[in-house]
């Protein structure tokens, strides 16, 4: 009887995922820079992640006996109608977006003018059983629609929005490939033809100039496919790490690499939080578990989004100082208050 229950528990999945403490690691060894002067001194600025695990009934029961576990409904990780099988690809796309934002934010904080343009629309999710399902995938980049260039997500929405259901749409798509380590690469554009379906949504689009409810839809969520013209080449090796939460840590580590002096005042720093190109810091998940990870790794200061300070402090052991920040500017000010140097770029910005 017990053996039967155990076997049943191994194969009976539950609609929850488990967040558990992951790793905290220094960002500096992951960064390579060419075309810009860099400082050979490297402060210890760590990124941290969590392990996200799908659960069967047995693991769900046994993990309730463990400490530092957060259970998250599968429905909270994806948009309505989007299969959970897309979670991993979404995480790697979010990491790619986060690295670009970190590069732009770091260089702008050092005084560089970094032009950013949109060069298409990137697929962020595909609704199950929609016209696009099985044809388009997370991270694919749409660059043309019916022979017209797609500049951004809204330029694609404006074409599809008014089409009658049953219309054929010809999309020029740079097909994404996500490698085993999560790295994104793209093939040259190929044409994918889809037939629109009547939209069940009565909501209005947020795109400028697009009014009234959609007549038909393809079943995809989109973001602008952004490109930045950087003054040098920056690479951050985030193999097998998904999600946007390392944005703040990567930004601080890049500023430290590209400027003189100790940004952290020689403290061992960890950070979590999304980063926007304008320097805004956003909230993330799994902060309690990340606090455990950075404490285990020996951090003395942990920068977290301000809204999550209470969560981090509730999990922090004695000796780990938790600071809440809303922006890159505030994070840099907090580091200066700890004895860190104001960043001075080694290459003259232009």
C-alpha positions in Angstrom: 0.0 0.0 0.0 2.7 2.5 1.0 4.8 1.5 -2.1 1.7 2.2 -4.2 1.1 5.6 -2.7 4.8 6.5 -3.1 4.7 5.6 -6.8 1.5 7.5 -7.3 3.1 10.5 -5.7 6.1 10.3 -8.1 3.9 10.6 -11.1 1.0 12.9 -9.9 2.1 16.5 -10.6 0.7 19.4 -8.6 0.1 22.9 -10.0 2.9 24.5 -7.9 6.5 25.3 -8.2 9.1 25.5 -5.4 11.5 28.4 -4.9 14.6 27.4 -2.9 17.9 29.2 -2.2 20.2 29.1 -5.3 23.7 30.4 -5.6 25.3 33.8 -5.0 28.4 34.4 -7.1 30.7 37.3 -7.9 29.7 39.0 -11.2 33.2 40.3 -12.1 34.6 36.9 -13.4 31.5 36.7 -15.7 32.2 40.0 -17.4 34.5 40.6 -20.4 34.9 44.0 -22.0 36.7 45.0 -25.2 37.1 48.5 -26.6 36.9 50.3 -23.3 39.4 50.8 -20.5 38.8 48.7 -17.4 40.0 48.7 -13.8 42.1 45.6 -12.8 40.8 46.0 -9.2 37.6 44.0 -8.8 35.2 44.6 -6.0 33.1 41.7 -4.9 29.6 42.3 -6.1 27.4 39.2 -6.2 24.3 38.3 -8.1 22.0 35.7 -6.6 19.3 33.4 -8.0 16.8 30.8 -6.8 16.1 27.3 -7.9 12.6 27.0 -9.5 11.4 23.4 -9.4 8.2 21.8 -10.7 6.7 19.4 -8.2 5.1 16.0 -8.0 2.8 15.2 -5.1 5.6 13.4 -3.2 8.1 16.3 -3.5 5.3 18.8 -2.6 4.6 16.9 0.6 8.3 16.4 1.6 9.4 19.9 0.8 6.9 21.2 3.4 9.2 19.7 6.0 12.2 21.8 4.7 13.1 25.4 5.6 13.5 28.3 3.2 11.0 27.0 0.6 8.4 29.2 -1.1 5.5 27.5 -3.0 4.3 29.4 -6.0 1.1 28.5 -8.0 1.9 27.7 -11.6 -0.7 30.2 -12.7 1.3 33.0 -11.1 4.3 32.4 -13.3 2.6 32.7 -16.7 -0.1 34.8 -18.3 -3.6 33.2 -18.7 -3.7 30.6 -21.4 0.1 30.3 -21.7 1.5 26.9 -21.0 4.0 26.5 -18.2 6.4 24.8 -20.7 7.3 28.4 -21.8 8.6 29.4 -18.4 12.2 28.4 -19.0 12.4 30.2 -22.4 10.8 33.3 -20.9 13.4 33.3 -18.2 16.3 33.2 -20.7 14.7 36.0 -22.7 14.3 38.1 -19.5 17.9 37.6 -18.7 19.0 38.7 -22.2 16.8 41.8 -21.8 18.3 42.4 -18.3 21.8 42.2 -19.6 21.1 44.8 -22.3 19.4 47.1 -19.8 22.3 46.7 -17.4 24.9 47.7 -20.1 22.9 50.7 -21.1 22.2 51.8 -17.5 25.8 51.4 -16.4 27.3 53.3 -19.4 24.7 56.1 -19.0 25.5 56.4 -15.3 29.2 56.9 -16.3 28.2 59.7 -18.7 27.9 57.9 -22.0 25.2 58.7 -24.5 23.9 55.3 -25.6 21.3 55.4 -28.4 18.6 52.7 -28.2 16.3 51.8 -31.1 13.6 49.3 -31.6 14.2 46.9 -34.5 11.1 44.7 -34.5 8.8 42.9 -32.1 9.9 40.1 -29.8 7.5 37.3 -28.8 7.3 36.9 -25.0 4.5 34.3 -24.8 2.3 32.2 -27.1 -1.2 31.3 -26.0 -2.1 27.6 -26.3 -4.4 26.7 -29.2 -4.0 30.2 -30.7 -3.2 30.8 -34.4 0.5 31.3 -33.5 0.8 28.3 -31.2 3.3 25.8 -32.7 4.5 28.3 -35.3 6.0 31.1 -33.2 8.0 30.7 -30.0 9.3 32.7 -27.1 12.1 35.0 -28.2 11.3 34.9 -31.9 11.7 38.4 -33.4 9.1 39.6 -36.0 10.6 42.1 -38.4 8.0 42.3 -41.2 4.3 41.9 -41.6 2.6 41.6 -45.0 5.7 43.1 -46.6 5.9 46.1 -44.3 8.7 46.6 -41.8 7.8 46.1 -38.1 9.6 48.8 -36.1 8.2 47.8 -32.7 5.4 45.9 -31.1 2.8 48.5 -31.7 3.5 48.7 -35.4 2.6 45.0 -35.6 -0.5 45.4 -33.4 -1.7 48.2 -35.6 -1.8 45.9 -38.6 -3.4 42.9 -37.0 -5.8 44.9 -34.9 -8.3 45.8 -37.6 -8.1 42.7 -39.7 -11.2 40.6 -40.2 -11.1 37.1 -38.6 -9.8 34.6 -41.1 -7.3 37.0 -42.7 -3.9 35.6 -43.6 -0.9 37.4 -42.1 2.6 36.9 -43.6 5.3 37.5 -40.9 9.0 37.9 -41.5 10.5 36.2 -38.4 14.1 36.0 -37.1 13.7 32.6 -35.5 15.3 32.3 -32.1 17.4 29.5 -30.9 18.0 29.1 -27.1 21.1 27.0 -26.4 21.5 24.6 -23.6 23.1 27.3 -21.4 20.3 29.8 -22.2 22.2 31.9 -24.8 20.0 33.4 -27.6 20.9 33.3 -31.2 18.9 34.1 -34.4 18.6 32.7 -37.9 18.0 35.0 -40.9 14.4 36.0 -41.4 11.9 33.5 -42.8 8.3 33.8 -43.7 5.6 32.3 -41.4 2.0 32.6 -42.5 -0.8 32.6 -39.9 -4.6 32.9 -40.2 -6.2 35.3 -37.6 -9.0 34.2 -35.4 -11.9 36.2 -33.9 -10.8 37.9 -30.7 -12.7 37.2 -27.5 -11.2 40.2 -25.8 -13.1 43.5 -25.7 -10.2 45.4 -24.2 -8.7 48.3 -26.0 -5.1 48.3 -27.1 -2.6 50.6 -25.3 -0.8 51.3 -28.5 -1.0 55.0 -29.7 -3.5 55.4 -32.6 -5.0 51.9 -32.2 -8.6 52.4 -31.0 -11.5 50.1 -30.3 -11.5 46.4 -29.6 -9.4 44.0 -31.6 -11.4 42.3 -34.4 -9.0 39.3 -34.6 -5.8 38.1 -32.9 -2.8 35.8 -33.3 -2.3 34.8 -29.7 1.1 36.3 -28.9 2.4 38.7 -26.3 5.1 41.1 -27.5 7.8 43.5 -26.5 9.9 45.9 -28.5 13.1 44.3 -29.9 15.6 46.8 -28.6 19.1 47.4 -29.9 21.7 49.6 -28.2 24.7 51.1 -29.9 27.4 50.6 -27.3 30.9 52.2 -27.3 32.6 48.8 -26.7 31.7 45.2 -26.6 30.5 43.9 -23.2 29.6 40.3 -22.5 28.2 38.8 -19.2 28.3 35.1 -19.0 25.0 34.1 -17.3 25.0 30.4 -18.4 21.9 28.6 -17.2 20.6 31.6 -15.2 17.2 32.9 -16.2 15.0 35.9 -15.2 15.6 39.6 -14.8 16.5 39.8 -11.1 20.3 40.1 -11.6 19.9 43.4 -13.4 21.0 45.6 -10.5 24.0 43.4 -9.6 25.2 43.3 -13.2 24.9 47.1 -13.5 26.9 47.8 -10.4 29.6 45.3 -11.4 29.9 46.9 -14.9 30.2 50.4 -13.4 32.9 49.0 -11.0 34.8 47.4 -14.0 34.7 50.6 -16.1 35.6 53.1 -13.4 38.5 53.8 -11.0 38.5 53.1 -7.3 36.5 50.8 -5.1 32.8 51.2 -5.7 31.9 49.2 -2.6 34.4 50.5 -0.2 35.8 46.9 -0.2 32.7 45.5 1.3 31.3 42.2 0.0 28.1 43.3 -1.7 25.2 41.3 -3.1 22.3 42.8 -5.0 18.9 41.7 -6.5 16.4 43.7 -8.4 15.5 44.3 -12.0 17.1 47.3 -13.8 15.6 49.5 -16.4 17.7 51.5 -18.9 16.8 54.7 -17.0 18.2 53.2 -13.8 14.9 52.3 -12.1 15.1 49.2 -9.9 12.1 46.9 -9.8 10.9 44.1 -7.5 11.7 40.4 -7.9 10.6 37.1 -6.5 12.2 34.8 -4.0 13.9 37.5 -1.9 13.8 35.5 1.3 15.5 32.5 -0.4 18.0 34.9 -2.1 18.8 36.4 1.3 19.7 32.9 2.6 22.0 32.4 -0.4 23.9 35.6 -0.1 24.4 35.1 3.7 25.8 31.7 3.0 28.2 33.2 0.4 29.6 35.7 2.9 28.0 39.0 1.8 28.0 41.7 4.4 25.5 44.0 2.5 22.5 43.1 0.5 20.8 45.6 -1.8 17.2 44.8 -2.5 14.2 46.6 -4.0 12.7 48.9 -1.3 9.3 47.1 -1.3 11.1 43.9 -0.3 13.2 45.1 2.5 11.0 43.6 5.2 11.1 40.2 3.5 14.8 40.2 3.2 15.4 41.4 6.8 13.1 38.7 8.2 15.4 36.1 6.6 18.7 37.9 7.2 21.1 36.5 9.9 23.1 38.8 12.2 25.9 40.5 10.3 24.0 40.9 7.0 23.0 44.5 6.4 19.9 44.9 4.1 19.4 48.2 2.2 16.4 49.0 0.1 16.8 50.9 -3.2 14.4 52.2 -5.9 17.1 53.4 -8.4 20.6 52.9 -9.5 21.4 56.5 -8.3 20.2 55.5 -4.8 22.2 52.3 -4.8 25.4 54.2 -5.7 24.7 56.8 -3.0 24.2 54.0 -0.5 27.6 52.5 -1.5 29.3 55.8 -1.1 27.8 56.1 2.4 29.5 52.7 3.2 32.9 54.1 2.1 32.7 53.4 -1.7 34.2 55.8 -4.3 32.1 57.8 -6.7 32.5 56.2 -10.1 35.0 58.0 -12.4 35.0 56.4 -16.0 38.4 55.3 -17.2 37.4 55.9 -20.8 36.2 59.4 -21.6 32.4 59.3 -22.3 31.1 60.7 -25.6 
